[in-house]
Amino acid sequence: MRRVVAVGMKQNIGMDYLVWFTQGMRLENLLWTYRIA
């Protein structure tokens, strides 16, 4: 996760951060579903 952020800062911050953020949200949703289940 942190590596992706570092790469995003080196490259186009906007798009890469959006992709990383969406991936992070997906991971959180998976964790929440596992907690509920």
C-alpha positions, -999 to 999 in steps of 0.1 A, spaced: 0 0 0 27 25 10 48 16 -21 18 24 -43 15 58 -26 52 65 -32 49 56 -68 18 79 -71 38 108 -57 66 102 -82 42 99 -112 8 117 -118 -4 122 -82 -41 127 -92 -49 95 -111 -26 72 -91 -40 85 -58 -75 79 -71 -66 43 -80 -49 37 -47 -78 53 -28 -104 32 -46 -83 0 -40 -80 10 -3 -118 14 -1 -123 -20 -16 -100 -36 9 -118 -18 38 -152 -31 24 -138 -66 22 -126 -63 58 -160 -50 70 -178 -79 51 -155 -104 68 -162 -88 102 -200 -89 97 -198 -125 84 
